[in-house]
Amino acid sequence: MEINASKRGPRLHVKLSGELDHHSAEQTRNMLDTLLKDITVRDLTLDLSGVTFMDSAGLGVILGRYRILSMRGGHLTVSGMSGAIDKIFRMSGVYAIVDRV
């Protein structure tokens, strides 16, 4: 999993590339958590246009970051999902709590 991040004020934009599955979930979680240690971050946008596969472990990574941000009064937005990943989000009900661009 490759992660590219940029921050502007309270907004963090992270582009993920590769497979977000049980093999990469822990590493991805740790890298995102390191970025989110900056308590000034209120809004996180995850650009998933480079994600080629996601399983339930990947979904757990996203939901965990949602939890961190919601405790700060922040928001999580996802963008660039492929059709398959969009289907996972819709079926799991994630769009009820996570914004989509």
MODA-V215784 format. One record per pair of residues at least 4 apart in sequence whose ideal C-beta (glycine too) atoms are under 8 Angstrom apart, sorted by the first residue. I is the first residue (numbers start at 1). J is the second residue. Records with the same first field share a line. If there is no record, write none. Layout:
I = J ; J
This chain:
1 = 16 ; 17 ; 18 ; 19 ; 20 ; 24 ; 27 ; 28
2 = 16 ; 17 ; 18 ; 50
3 = 14 ; 15 ; 16 ; 17 ; 28 ; 31 ; 32
4 = 14 ; 15 ; 17
5 = 12 ; 13 ; 14 ; 15 ; 35
6 = 12 ; 13
7 = 11 ; 12 ; 13 ; 38 ; 41
8 = 13
9 = 40
10 = 40 ; 41 ; 42 ; 43 ; 74
11 = 41 ; 42 ; 43 ; 44 ; 45
12 = 35 ; 36 ; 38 ; 41 ; 43 ; 44 ; 45
13 = 44 ; 45 ; 47
14 = 32 ; 35 ; 44 ; 45 ; 46 ; 47
15 = 47 ; 49 ; 50
16 = 20 ; 28 ; 46 ; 47 ; 48 ; 50 ; 51
17 = 50 ; 51
18 = 24 ; 50 ; 51 ; 52
19 = 23 ; 24 ; 51 ; 52 ; 53 ; 54
20 = 24 ; 25 ; 28 ; 48 ; 51 ; 53 ; 54 ; 55 ; 57 ; 58 ; 61
21 = 25 ; 53 ; 54 ; 55 ; 57 ; 58
22 = 55 ; 57
24 = 28 ; 58
25 = 29 ; 57 ; 58 ; 60 ; 61
26 = 30
27 = 31
28 = 32 ; 58 ; 61
29 = 33 ; 61 ; 64
30 = 34
31 = 35
32 = 36 ; 61 ; 65
33 = 37 ; 65 ; 68
35 = 41
36 = 41 ; 44 ; 65 ; 68 ; 69
39 = 72
41 = 69 ; 72 ; 74
42 = 69 ; 72 ; 73 ; 74 ; 75
43 = 69 ; 74 ; 75 ; 76 ; 77
44 = 65 ; 69 ; 74 ; 75 ; 76 ; 77
45 = 76 ; 77 ; 78 ; 79 ; 101
46 = 62 ; 65 ; 76 ; 77 ; 78 ; 79
47 = 79 ; 80
48 = 54 ; 78 ; 79 ; 80 ; 81 ; 82 ; 85
49 = 79 ; 80 ; 81 ; 82
50 = 80
51 = 58 ; 81 ; 82 ; 85
52 = 82
53 = 84
54 = 58 ; 59 ; 84 ; 85 ; 88
55 = 59
56 = 60
57 = 61
58 = 62
59 = 63 ; 88 ; 89 ; 92 ; 94
60 = 64
61 = 65
62 = 66 ; 76 ; 78 ; 94 ; 98
63 = 67 ; 94
64 = 68
65 = 69 ; 76
66 = 70 ; 76 ; 97 ; 98
67 = 71
68 = 72
69 = 74 ; 75 ; 76
70 = 74 ; 75 ; 76 ; 97
75 = 99
76 = 98 ; 99
77 = 98 ; 99 ; 100 ; 101
78 = 89 ; 98 ; 99 ; 100 ; 101
79 = 100 ; 101
81 = 85 ; 86 ; 89 ; 100
82 = 86
83 = 87
84 = 88
85 = 89
86 = 90
87 = 91
88 = 92
89 = 94 ; 95 ; 98 ; 100
90 = 94 ; 95
94 = 98
95 = 100
